[in-house]
Amino acid sequence: MLGAGSLDDEGKENTTDLGIVGSHAYSVLDVAEIDGTKLIQLANPWGGTEWKGAWGDDSAQWTQKRKNMIY
């Protein structure tokens, strides 16, 4: 079993521009390596934000070839 969390210097639940909520726990759903890049799939149990950075759901890094490697 794995878990993940984020820290906020002030102990507040501030959300970064990329969608990470400070002082918050995340569930680890999966880990993978795609073309040499190590990835970890996290879920926000409260579901209030979405990752907006590289390798996010709508990211250009997810070519059809790479999607086929995971799914």
mmJSON file of the N, C-alpha and C atoms, coordinates in Angstrom:
{"data_MODEL":{"atom_site":{
"group_PDB":["ATOM","ATOM","ATOM","ATOM","ATOM","ATOM","ATOM","ATOM","ATOM","ATOM","ATOM","ATOM","ATOM","ATOM","ATOM","ATOM","ATOM","ATOM","ATOM","ATOM","ATOM","ATOM","ATOM","ATOM","ATOM","ATOM","ATOM","ATOM","ATOM","ATOM","ATOM","ATOM","ATOM","ATOM","ATOM","ATOM","ATOM","ATOM","ATOM","ATOM","ATOM","ATOM","ATOM","ATOM","ATOM","ATOM","ATOM","ATOM","ATOM","ATOM","ATOM","ATOM","ATOM","ATOM","ATOM","ATOM","ATOM","ATOM","ATOM","ATOM","ATOM","ATOM","ATOM","ATOM","ATOM","ATOM","ATOM","ATOM","ATOM","ATOM","ATOM","ATOM","ATOM","ATOM","ATOM","ATOM","ATOM","ATOM","ATOM","ATOM","ATOM","ATOM","ATOM","ATOM","ATOM","ATOM","ATOM","ATOM","ATOM","ATOM","ATOM","ATOM","ATOM","ATOM","ATOM","ATOM","ATOM","ATOM","ATOM","ATOM","ATOM","ATOM","ATOM","ATOM","ATOM","ATOM","ATOM","ATOM","ATOM","ATOM","ATOM","ATOM","ATOM","ATOM","ATOM","ATOM","ATOM","ATOM","ATOM","ATOM","ATOM","ATOM","ATOM","ATOM","ATOM","ATOM","ATOM","ATOM","ATOM","ATOM","ATOM","ATOM","ATOM","ATOM","ATOM","ATOM","ATOM","ATOM","ATOM","ATOM","ATOM","ATOM","ATOM","ATOM","ATOM","ATOM","ATOM","ATOM","ATOM","ATOM","ATOM","ATOM","ATOM","ATOM","ATOM","ATOM","ATOM","ATOM","ATOM","ATOM","ATOM","ATOM","ATOM","ATOM","ATOM","ATOM","ATOM","ATOM","ATOM","ATOM","ATOM","ATOM","ATOM","ATOM","ATOM","ATOM","ATOM","ATOM","ATOM","ATOM","ATOM","ATOM","ATOM","ATOM","ATOM","ATOM","ATOM","ATOM","ATOM","ATOM","ATOM","ATOM","ATOM","ATOM","ATOM","ATOM","ATOM","ATOM","ATOM","ATOM","ATOM","ATOM","ATOM","ATOM","ATOM","ATOM","ATOM","ATOM","ATOM","ATOM","ATOM","ATOM","ATOM"],
"id":[1,2,3,4,5,6,7,8,9,10,11,12,13,14,15,16,17,18,19,20,21,22,23,24,25,26,27,28,29,30,31,32,33,34,35,36,37,38,39,40,41,42,43,44,45,46,47,48,49,50,51,52,53,54,55,56,57,58,59,60,61,62,63,64,65,66,67,68,69,70,71,72,73,74,75,76,77,78,79,80,81,82,83,84,85,86,87,88,89,90,91,92,93,94,95,96,97,98,99,100,101,102,103,104,105,106,107,108,109,110,111,112,113,114,115,116,117,118,119,120,121,122,123,124,125,126,127,128,129,130,131,132,133,134,135,136,137,138,139,140,141,142,143,144,145,146,147,148,149,150,151,152,153,154,155,156,157,158,159,160,161,162,163,164,165,166,167,168,169,170,171,172,173,174,175,176,177,178,179,180,181,182,183,184,185,186,187,188,189,190,191,192,193,194,195,196,197,198,199,200,201,202,203,204,205,206,207,208,209,210,211,212,213],
"type_symbol":["N","C","C","N","C","C","N","C","C","N","C","C","N","C","C","N","C","C","N","C","C","N","C","C","N","C","C","N","C","C","N","C","C","N","C","C","N","C","C","N","C","C","N","C","C","N","C","C","N","C","C","N","C","C","N","C","C","N","C","C","N","C","C","N","C","C","N","C","C","N","C","C","N","C","C","N","C","C","N","C","C","N","C","C","N","C","C","N","C","C","N","C","C","N","C","C","N","C","C","N","C","C","N","C","C","N","C","C","N","C","C","N","C","C","N","C","C","N","C","C","N","C","C","N","C","C","N","C","C","N","C","C","N","C","C","N","C","C","N","C","C","N","C","C","N","C","C","N","C","C","N","C","C","N","C","C","N","C","C","N","C","C","N","C","C","N","C","C","N","C","C","N","C","C","N","C","C","N","C","C","N","C","C","N","C","C","N","C","C","N","C","C","N","C","C","N","C","C","N","C","C","N","C","C","N","C","C","N","C","C","N","C","C"],
"label_atom_id":["N","CA","C","N","CA","C","N","CA","C","N","CA","C","N","CA","C","N","CA","C","N","CA","C","N","CA","C","N","CA","C","N","CA","C","N","CA","C","N","CA","C","N","CA","C","N","CA","C","N","CA","C","N","CA","C","N","CA","C","N","CA","C","N","CA","C","N","CA","C","N","CA","C","N","CA","C","N","CA","C","N","CA","C","N","CA","C","N","CA","C","N","CA","C","N","CA","C","N","CA","C","N","CA","C","N","CA","C","N","CA","C","N","CA","C","N","CA","C","N","CA","C","N","CA","C","N","CA","C","N","CA","C","N","CA","C","N","CA","C","N","CA","C","N","CA","C","N","CA","C","N","CA","C","N","CA","C","N","CA","C","N","CA","C","N","CA","C","N","CA","C","N","CA","C","N","CA","C","N","CA","C","N","CA","C","N","CA","C","N","CA","C","N","CA","C","N","CA","C","N","CA","C","N","CA","C","N","CA","C","N","CA","C","N","CA","C","N","CA","C","N","CA","C","N","CA","C","N","CA","C","N","CA","C","N","CA","C","N","CA","C","N","CA","C","N","CA","C"],
"label_alt_id":[null,null,null,null,null,null,null,null,null,null,null,null,null,null,null,null,null,null,null,null,null,null,null,null,null,null,null,null,null,null,null,null,null,null,null,null,null,null,null,null,null,null,null,null,null,null,null,null,null,null,null,null,null,null,null,null,null,null,null,null,null,null,null,null,null,null,null,null,null,null,null,null,null,null,null,null,null,null,null,null,null,null,null,null,null,null,null,null,null,null,null,null,null,null,null,null,null,null,null,null,null,null,null,null,null,null,null,null,null,null,null,null,null,null,null,null,null,null,null,null,null,null,null,null,null,null,null,null,null,null,null,null,null,null,null,null,null,null,null,null,null,null,null,null,null,null,null,null,null,null,null,null,null,null,null,null,null,null,null,null,null,null,null,null,null,null,null,null,null,null,null,null,null,null,null,null,null,null,null,null,null,null,null,null,null,null,null,null,null,null,null,null,null,null,null,null,null,null,null,null,null,null,null,null,null,null,null,null,null,null,null,null,null],
"label_comp_id":["MET","MET","MET","LEU","LEU","LEU","GLY","GLY","GLY","ALA","ALA","ALA","GLY","GLY","GLY","SER","SER","SER","LEU","LEU","LEU","ASP","ASP","ASP","ASP","ASP","ASP","GLU","GLU","GLU","GLY","GLY","GLY","LYS","LYS","LYS","GLU","GLU","GLU","ASN","ASN","ASN","THR","THR","THR","THR","THR","THR","ASP","ASP","ASP","LEU","LEU","LEU","GLY","GLY","GLY","ILE","ILE","ILE","VAL","VAL","VAL","GLY","GLY","GLY","SER","SER","SER","HIS","HIS","HIS","ALA","ALA","ALA","TYR","TYR","TYR","SER","SER","SER","VAL","VAL","VAL","LEU","LEU","LEU","ASP","ASP","ASP","VAL","VAL","VAL","ALA","ALA","ALA","GLU","GLU","GLU","ILE","ILE","ILE","ASP","ASP","ASP","GLY","GLY","GLY","THR","THR","THR","LYS","LYS","LYS","LEU","LEU","LEU","ILE","ILE","ILE","GLN","GLN","GLN","LEU","LEU","LEU","ALA","ALA","ALA","ASN","ASN","ASN","PRO","PRO","PRO","TRP","TRP","TRP","GLY","GLY","GLY","GLY","GLY","GLY","THR","THR","THR","GLU","GLU","GLU","TRP","TRP","TRP","LYS","LYS","LYS","GLY","GLY","GLY","ALA","ALA","ALA","TRP","TRP","TRP","GLY","GLY","GLY","ASP","ASP","ASP","ASP","ASP","ASP","SER","SER","SER","ALA","ALA","ALA","GLN","GLN","GLN","TRP","TRP","TRP","THR","THR","THR","GLN","GLN","GLN","LYS","LYS","LYS","ARG","ARG","ARG","LYS","LYS","LYS","ASN","ASN","ASN","MET","MET","MET","ILE","ILE","ILE","TYR","TYR","TYR"],
"label_asym_id":["A","A","A","A","A","A","A","A","A","A","A","A","A","A","A","A","A","A","A","A","A","A","A","A","A","A","A","A","A","A","A","A","A","A","A","A","A","A","A","A","A","A","A","A","A","A","A","A","A","A","A","A","A","A","A","A","A","A","A","A","A","A","A","A","A","A","A","A","A","A","A","A","A","A","A","A","A","A","A","A","A","A","A","A","A","A","A","A","A","A","A","A","A","A","A","A","A","A","A","A","A","A","A","A","A","A","A","A","A","A","A","A","A","A","A","A","A","A","A","A","A","A","A","A","A","A","A","A","A","A","A","A","A","A","A","A","A","A","A","A","A","A","A","A","A","A","A","A","A","A","A","A","A","A","A","A","A","A","A","A","A","A","A","A","A","A","A","A","A","A","A","A","A","A","A","A","A","A","A","A","A","A","A","A","A","A","A","A","A","A","A","A","A","A","A","A","A","A","A","A","A","A","A","A","A","A","A","A","A","A","A","A","A"],
"label_entity_id":["1","1","1","1","1","1","1","1","1","1","1","1","1","1","1","1","1","1","1","1","1","1","1","1","1","1","1","1","1","1","1","1","1","1","1","1","1","1","1","1","1","1","1","1","1","1","1","1","1","1","1","1","1","1","1","1","1","1","1","1","1","1","1","1","1","1","1","1","1","1","1","1","1","1","1","1","1","1","1","1","1","1","1","1","1","1","1","1","1","1","1","1","1","1","1","1","1","1","1","1","1","1","1","1","1","1","1","1","1","1","1","1","1","1","1","1","1","1","1","1","1","1","1","1","1","1","1","1","1","1","1","1","1","1","1","1","1","1","1","1","1","1","1","1","1","1","1","1","1","1","1","1","1","1","1","1","1","1","1","1","1","1","1","1","1","1","1","1","1","1","1","1","1","1","1","1","1","1","1","1","1","1","1","1","1","1","1","1","1","1","1","1","1","1","1","1","1","1","1","1","1","1","1","1","1","1","1","1","1","1","1","1","1"],
"label_seq_id":[1,1,1,2,2,2,3,3,3,4,4,4,5,5,5,6,6,6,7,7,7,8,8,8,9,9,9,10,10,10,11,11,11,12,12,12,13,13,13,14,14,14,15,15,15,16,16,16,17,17,17,18,18,18,19,19,19,20,20,20,21,21,21,22,22,22,23,23,23,24,24,24,25,25,25,26,26,26,27,27,27,28,28,28,29,29,29,30,30,30,31,31,31,32,32,32,33,33,33,34,34,34,35,35,35,36,36,36,37,37,37,38,38,38,39,39,39,40,40,40,41,41,41,42,42,42,43,43,43,44,44,44,45,45,45,46,46,46,47,47,47,48,48,48,49,49,49,50,50,50,51,51,51,52,52,52,53,53,53,54,54,54,55,55,55,56,56,56,57,57,57,58,58,58,59,59,59,60,60,60,61,61,61,62,62,62,63,63,63,64,64,64,65,65,65,66,66,66,67,67,67,68,68,68,69,69,69,70,70,70,71,71,71],
"pdbx_PDB_ins_code":[null,null,null,null,null,null,null,null,null,null,null,null,null,null,null,null,null,null,null,null,null,null,null,null,null,null,null,null,null,null,null,null,null,null,null,null,null,null,null,null,null,null,null,null,null,null,null,null,null,null,null,null,null,null,null,null,null,null,null,null,null,null,null,null,null,null,null,null,null,null,null,null,null,null,null,null,null,null,null,null,null,null,null,null,null,null,null,null,null,null,null,null,null,null,null,null,null,null,null,null,null,null,null,null,null,null,null,null,null,null,null,null,null,null,null,null,null,null,null,null,null,null,null,null,null,null,null,null,null,null,null,null,null,null,null,null,null,null,null,null,null,null,null,null,null,null,null,null,null,null,null,null,null,null,null,null,null,null,null,null,null,null,null,null,null,null,null,null,null,null,null,null,null,null,null,null,null,null,null,null,null,null,null,null,null,null,null,null,null,null,null,null,null,null,null,null,null,null,null,null,null,null,null,null,null,null,null,null,null,null,null,null,null],
"Cartn_x":[0.845,0.0,0.896,0.561,1.308,0.37,0.923,0.172,1.08,0.526,1.295,0.626,1.403,0.848,1.631,1.081,1.733,1.841,2.845,3.047,2.828,2.329,2.173,2.884,3.726,4.515,3.661,2.454,1.593,0.546,0.578,-0.41,-1.802,-1.878,-3.168,-3.394,-4.615,-4.954,-4.964,-3.873,-3.745,-3.517,-4.075,-3.91,-2.915,-1.908,-0.915,-1.513,-0.775,-1.223,-1.341,-0.608,-0.66,-1.721,-2.414,-3.534,-3.239,-2.051,-1.734,-2.246,-2.987,-3.539,-2.534,-2.151,-1.21,-1.823,-0.981,-1.41,-2.554,-2.361,-3.438,-2.885,-3.69,-3.31,-3.852,-3.1,-3.486,-3.371,-4.206,-4.125,-3.23,-2.359,-1.529,-2.285,-2.59,-3.357,-2.481,-1.362,-0.536,0.836,1.817,3.145,3.513,4.256,4.633,5.88,6.538,7.642,7.328,7.283,6.952,8.129,8.734,9.868,10.912,11.214,12.242,11.789,10.521,9.992,9.191,9.568,8.847,7.65,6.478,5.218,4.526,3.785,2.95,1.564,0.546,-0.826,-1.429,-1.817,-2.409,-3.876,-4.629,-6.036,-6.261,-6.977,-7.384,-8.708,-8.724,-9.965,-11.137,-10.83,-11.906,-12.331,-11.477,-11.825,-12.045,-11.46,-11.727,-10.833,-9.689,-8.767,-8.264,-7.619,-7.078,-5.659,-4.731,-3.356,-3.347,-2.638,-2.627,-1.251,-0.296,1.068,1.339,2.639,3.087,2.511,2.146,1.584,0.186,-0.471,-1.856,-2.765,-4.016,-4.957,-4.996,-4.876,-4.975,-3.619,-2.545,-1.189,-0.801,0.013,0.508,1.469,2.006,2.898,2.178,0.868,0.105,-0.216,0.767,0.519,-0.277,-0.826,-1.585,-0.694,0.546,1.489,1.691,1.874,2.099,0.834,-0.321,-1.573,-1.704,-1.338,-1.435,-0.485,0.62,1.577,0.997,0.075,-0.531,-1.819,-2.696,-4.06,-4.176],
"Cartn_y":[-1.162,0.0,1.231,2.197,3.446,4.618,5.694,6.935,8.092,9.251,10.448,11.646,12.678,13.89,15.103,16.256,17.512,18.363,19.213,20.098,21.548,22.311,23.743,24.394,25.366,26.0,26.539,26.938,27.538,26.567,25.307,24.329,24.586,25.302,25.623,24.747,24.681,23.895,24.779,25.49,26.312,25.412,25.777,25.008,25.708,24.968,25.546,25.743,26.474,26.69,25.379,24.338,23.045,22.118,22.545,21.758,20.927,21.056,20.308,21.084,20.415,21.041,20.856,21.931,21.87,21.201,20.56,19.87,18.898,18.063,17.191,15.794,14.778,13.391,12.986,12.135,11.617,10.096,9.443,7.995,7.699,6.713,6.271,5.17,5.409,4.441,3.53,4.084,3.292,3.944,3.162,3.66,3.035,3.777,3.271,3.991,3.397,4.059,4.069,5.263,5.442,6.124,5.471,6.036,6.64,5.949,6.4,7.405,7.833,8.763,7.984,8.131,7.449,8.289,7.657,8.345,7.713,8.513,8.027,8.631,7.791,8.257,8.438,9.677,10.014,10.342,10.154,10.563,11.43,12.506,13.381,12.826,12.25,11.64,12.62,13.895,14.892,15.344,15.086,15.354,16.802,17.741,19.153,19.804,19.195,19.794,18.732,19.18,18.287,18.747,17.818,18.136,18.81,19.945,20.732,20.769,19.993,20.021,18.925,18.726,17.704,16.345,15.578,14.238,14.24,15.397,15.442,14.796,14.633,13.945,14.54,15.862,16.521,16.916,16.363,16.736,16.189,16.952,16.525,15.343,15.081,13.941,12.617,12.604,11.368,11.159,10.712,10.336,9.026,8.668,7.417,6.224,6.257,5.164,5.016,6.12,6.062,5.633,6.077,5.623,4.112,3.577,2.129,1.353,1.985,1.328,1.138,1.985,1.937,1.156,1.444,0.91,-0.389],
"Cartn_z":[0.0,0.0,0.0,-0.833,-0.929,-0.712,-0.255,-0.106,-0.473,-0.63,-0.965,-0.319,-0.12,0.47,0.022,0.286,-0.064,1.196,1.213,2.35,1.933,2.851,2.668,3.849,3.59,4.647,5.784,5.488,6.501,7.029,6.565,7.003,6.454,5.345,4.734,3.507,3.079,1.893,0.651,0.416,-0.781,-1.99,-3.131,-4.352,-5.262,-5.751,-6.653,-8.041,-8.888,-10.267,-11.042,-10.609,-11.291,-10.725,-9.655,-9.14,-7.907,-7.302,-6.086,-4.879,-4.012,-2.809,-1.674,-1.01,0.097,1.321,2.12,3.353,3.065,2.06,1.595,1.315,1.518,1.223,-0.141,-0.82,-2.129,-2.118,-2.892,-3.07,-4.269,-4.144,-5.26,-5.988,-7.258,-8.047,-8.881,-9.396,-10.293,-10.414,-10.801,-11.157,-12.493,-13.307,-14.628,-15.098,-16.086,-16.76,-18.245,-18.823,-20.232,-20.912,-21.879,-22.615,-21.685,-20.581,-19.648,-18.603,-18.651,-17.661,-16.629,-15.359,-14.284,-13.88,-13.861,-13.572,-12.375,-11.649,-10.562,-10.754,-10.723,-10.878,-9.489,-9.194,-7.901,-8.07,-7.003,-6.986,-5.765,-5.963,-4.876,-4.362,-3.157,-2.663,-2.59,-2.424,-2.364,-3.756,-4.748,-6.144,-6.511,-5.773,-6.04,-7.07,-7.403,-8.364,-9.324,-10.376,-11.397,-11.709,-11.908,-12.274,-13.637,-13.732,-14.962,-15.613,-15.112,-15.629,-16.644,-16.865,-17.804,-17.418,-18.406,-18.258,-17.644,-17.557,-17.111,-18.155,-17.818,-18.72,-20.127,-20.251,-21.552,-22.114,-21.572,-21.946,-23.307,-24.026,-25.332,-25.223,-24.012,-23.839,-24.09,-23.924,-24.11,-25.581,-26.336,-27.724,-27.728,-28.849,-28.929,-28.609,-29.088,-28.798,-27.291,-26.588,-25.153,-24.404,-24.853,-24.232,-24.359,-25.496,-25.722,-24.816,-24.397,-23.518,-22.119,-21.722,-20.38,-20.379,-21.33,-21.27,-21.98],
"occupancy":[1.0,1.0,1.0,1.0,1.0,1.0,1.0,1.0,1.0,1.0,1.0,1.0,1.0,1.0,1.0,1.0,1.0,1.0,1.0,1.0,1.0,1.0,1.0,1.0,1.0,1.0,1.0,1.0,1.0,1.0,1.0,1.0,1.0,1.0,1.0,1.0,1.0,1.0,1.0,1.0,1.0,1.0,1.0,1.0,1.0,1.0,1.0,1.0,1.0,1.0,1.0,1.0,1.0,1.0,1.0,1.0,1.0,1.0,1.0,1.0,1.0,1.0,1.0,1.0,1.0,1.0,1.0,1.0,1.0,1.0,1.0,1.0,1.0,1.0,1.0,1.0,1.0,1.0,1.0,1.0,1.0,1.0,1.0,1.0,1.0,1.0,1.0,1.0,1.0,1.0,1.0,1.0,1.0,1.0,1.0,1.0,1.0,1.0,1.0,1.0,1.0,1.0,1.0,1.0,1.0,1.0,1.0,1.0,1.0,1.0,1.0,1.0,1.0,1.0,1.0,1.0,1.0,1.0,1.0,1.0,1.0,1.0,1.0,1.0,1.0,1.0,1.0,1.0,1.0,1.0,1.0,1.0,1.0,1.0,1.0,1.0,1.0,1.0,1.0,1.0,1.0,1.0,1.0,1.0,1.0,1.0,1.0,1.0,1.0,1.0,1.0,1.0,1.0,1.0,1.0,1.0,1.0,1.0,1.0,1.0,1.0,1.0,1.0,1.0,1.0,1.0,1.0,1.0,1.0,1.0,1.0,1.0,1.0,1.0,1.0,1.0,1.0,1.0,1.0,1.0,1.0,1.0,1.0,1.0,1.0,1.0,1.0,1.0,1.0,1.0,1.0,1.0,1.0,1.0,1.0,1.0,1.0,1.0,1.0,1.0,1.0,1.0,1.0,1.0,1.0,1.0,1.0,1.0,1.0,1.0,1.0,1.0,1.0],
"B_iso_or_equiv":[0.0,0.0,0.0,0.0,0.0,0.0,0.0,0.0,0.0,0.0,0.0,0.0,0.0,0.0,0.0,0.0,0.0,0.0,0.0,0.0,0.0,0.0,0.0,0.0,0.0,0.0,0.0,0.0,0.0,0.0,0.0,0.0,0.0,0.0,0.0,0.0,0.0,0.0,0.0,0.0,0.0,0.0,0.0,0.0,0.0,0.0,0.0,0.0,0.0,0.0,0.0,0.0,0.0,0.0,0.0,0.0,0.0,0.0,0.0,0.0,0.0,0.0,0.0,0.0,0.0,0.0,0.0,0.0,0.0,0.0,0.0,0.0,0.0,0.0,0.0,0.0,0.0,0.0,0.0,0.0,0.0,0.0,0.0,0.0,0.0,0.0,0.0,0.0,0.0,0.0,0.0,0.0,0.0,0.0,0.0,0.0,0.0,0.0,0.0,0.0,0.0,0.0,0.0,0.0,0.0,0.0,0.0,0.0,0.0,0.0,0.0,0.0,0.0,0.0,0.0,0.0,0.0,0.0,0.0,0.0,0.0,0.0,0.0,0.0,0.0,0.0,0.0,0.0,0.0,0.0,0.0,0.0,0.0,0.0,0.0,0.0,0.0,0.0,0.0,0.0,0.0,0.0,0.0,0.0,0.0,0.0,0.0,0.0,0.0,0.0,0.0,0.0,0.0,0.0,0.0,0.0,0.0,0.0,0.0,0.0,0.0,0.0,0.0,0.0,0.0,0.0,0.0,0.0,0.0,0.0,0.0,0.0,0.0,0.0,0.0,0.0,0.0,0.0,0.0,0.0,0.0,0.0,0.0,0.0,0.0,0.0,0.0,0.0,0.0,0.0,0.0,0.0,0.0,0.0,0.0,0.0,0.0,0.0,0.0,0.0,0.0,0.0,0.0,0.0,0.0,0.0,0.0,0.0,0.0,0.0,0.0,0.0,0.0],
"pdbx_formal_charge":[null,null,null,null,null,null,null,null,null,null,null,null,null,null,null,null,null,null,null,null,null,null,null,null,null,null,null,null,null,null,null,null,null,null,null,null,null,null,null,null,null,null,null,null,null,null,null,null,null,null,null,null,null,null,null,null,null,null,null,null,null,null,null,null,null,null,null,null,null,null,null,null,null,null,null,null,null,null,null,null,null,null,null,null,null,null,null,null,null,null,null,null,null,null,null,null,null,null,null,null,null,null,null,null,null,null,null,null,null,null,null,null,null,null,null,null,null,null,null,null,null,null,null,null,null,null,null,null,null,null,null,null,null,null,null,null,null,null,null,null,null,null,null,null,null,null,null,null,null,null,null,null,null,null,null,null,null,null,null,null,null,null,null,null,null,null,null,null,null,null,null,null,null,null,null,null,null,null,null,null,null,null,null,null,null,null,null,null,null,null,null,null,null,null,null,null,null,null,null,null,null,null,null,null,null,null,null,null,null,null,null,null,null],
"auth_seq_id":[1,1,1,2,2,2,3,3,3,4,4,4,5,5,5,6,6,6,7,7,7,8,8,8,9,9,9,10,10,10,11,11,11,12,12,12,13,13,13,14,14,14,15,15,15,16,16,16,17,17,17,18,18,18,19,19,19,20,20,20,21,21,21,22,22,22,23,23,23,24,24,24,25,25,25,26,26,26,27,27,27,28,28,28,29,29,29,30,30,30,31,31,31,32,32,32,33,33,33,34,34,34,35,35,35,36,36,36,37,37,37,38,38,38,39,39,39,40,40,40,41,41,41,42,42,42,43,43,43,44,44,44,45,45,45,46,46,46,47,47,47,48,48,48,49,49,49,50,50,50,51,51,51,52,52,52,53,53,53,54,54,54,55,55,55,56,56,56,57,57,57,58,58,58,59,59,59,60,60,60,61,61,61,62,62,62,63,63,63,64,64,64,65,65,65,66,66,66,67,67,67,68,68,68,69,69,69,70,70,70,71,71,71],
"auth_comp_id":["MET","MET","MET","LEU","LEU","LEU","GLY","GLY","GLY","ALA","ALA","ALA","GLY","GLY","GLY","SER","SER","SER","LEU","LEU","LEU","ASP","ASP","ASP","ASP","ASP","ASP","GLU","GLU","GLU","GLY","GLY","GLY","LYS","LYS","LYS","GLU","GLU","GLU","ASN","ASN","ASN","THR","THR","THR","THR","THR","THR","ASP","ASP","ASP","LEU","LEU","LEU","GLY","GLY","GLY","ILE","ILE","ILE","VAL","VAL","VAL","GLY","GLY","GLY","SER","SER","SER","HIS","HIS","HIS","ALA","ALA","ALA","TYR","TYR","TYR","SER","SER","SER","VAL","VAL","VAL","LEU","LEU","LEU","ASP","ASP","ASP","VAL","VAL","VAL","ALA","ALA","ALA","GLU","GLU","GLU","ILE","ILE","ILE","ASP","ASP","ASP","GLY","GLY","GLY","THR","THR","THR","LYS","LYS","LYS","LEU","LEU","LEU","ILE","ILE","ILE","GLN","GLN","GLN","LEU","LEU","LEU","ALA","ALA","ALA","ASN","ASN","ASN","PRO","PRO","PRO","TRP","TRP","TRP","GLY","GLY","GLY","GLY","GLY","GLY","THR","THR","THR","GLU","GLU","GLU","TRP","TRP","TRP","LYS","LYS","LYS","GLY","GLY","GLY","ALA","ALA","ALA","TRP","TRP","TRP","GLY","GLY","GLY","ASP","ASP","ASP","ASP","ASP","ASP","SER","SER","SER","ALA","ALA","ALA","GLN","GLN","GLN","TRP","TRP","TRP","THR","THR","THR","GLN","GLN","GLN","LYS","LYS","LYS","ARG","ARG","ARG","LYS","LYS","LYS","ASN","ASN","ASN","MET","MET","MET","ILE","ILE","ILE","TYR","TYR","TYR"],
"auth_asym_id":["A","A","A","A","A","A","A","A","A","A","A","A","A","A","A","A","A","A","A","A","A","A","A","A","A","A","A","A","A","A","A","A","A","A","A","A","A","A","A","A","A","A","A","A","A","A","A","A","A","A","A","A","A","A","A","A","A","A","A","A","A","A","A","A","A","A","A","A","A","A","A","A","A","A","A","A","A","A","A","A","A","A","A","A","A","A","A","A","A","A","A","A","A","A","A","A","A","A","A","A","A","A","A","A","A","A","A","A","A","A","A","A","A","A","A","A","A","A","A","A","A","A","A","A","A","A","A","A","A","A","A","A","A","A","A","A","A","A","A","A","A","A","A","A","A","A","A","A","A","A","A","A","A","A","A","A","A","A","A","A","A","A","A","A","A","A","A","A","A","A","A","A","A","A","A","A","A","A","A","A","A","A","A","A","A","A","A","A","A","A","A","A","A","A","A","A","A","A","A","A","A","A","A","A","A","A","A","A","A","A","A","A","A"],
"auth_atom_id":["N","CA","C","N","CA","C","N","CA","C","N","CA","C","N","CA","C","N","CA","C","N","CA","C","N","CA","C","N","CA","C","N","CA","C","N","CA","C","N","CA","C","N","CA","C","N","CA","C","N","CA","C","N","CA","C","N","CA","C","N","CA","C","N","CA","C","N","CA","C","N","CA","C","N","CA","C","N","CA","C","N","CA","C","N","CA","C","N","CA","C","N","CA","C","N","CA","C","N","CA","C","N","CA","C","N","CA","C","N","CA","C","N","CA","C","N","CA","C","N","CA","C","N","CA","C","N","CA","C","N","CA","C","N","CA","C","N","CA","C","N","CA","C","N","CA","C","N","CA","C","N","CA","C","N","CA","C","N","CA","C","N","CA","C","N","CA","C","N","CA","C","N","CA","C","N","CA","C","N","CA","C","N","CA","C","N","CA","C","N","CA","C","N","CA","C","N","CA","C","N","CA","C","N","CA","C","N","CA","C","N","CA","C","N","CA","C","N","CA","C","N","CA","C","N","CA","C","N","CA","C","N","CA","C","N","CA","C","N","CA","C","N","CA","C","N","CA","C"],
"pdbx_PDB_model_num":[1,1,1,1,1,1,1,1,1,1,1,1,1,1,1,1,1,1,1,1,1,1,1,1,1,1,1,1,1,1,1,1,1,1,1,1,1,1,1,1,1,1,1,1,1,1,1,1,1,1,1,1,1,1,1,1,1,1,1,1,1,1,1,1,1,1,1,1,1,1,1,1,1,1,1,1,1,1,1,1,1,1,1,1,1,1,1,1,1,1,1,1,1,1,1,1,1,1,1,1,1,1,1,1,1,1,1,1,1,1,1,1,1,1,1,1,1,1,1,1,1,1,1,1,1,1,1,1,1,1,1,1,1,1,1,1,1,1,1,1,1,1,1,1,1,1,1,1,1,1,1,1,1,1,1,1,1,1,1,1,1,1,1,1,1,1,1,1,1,1,1,1,1,1,1,1,1,1,1,1,1,1,1,1,1,1,1,1,1,1,1,1,1,1,1,1,1,1,1,1,1,1,1,1,1,1,1,1,1,1,1,1,1]
}}}
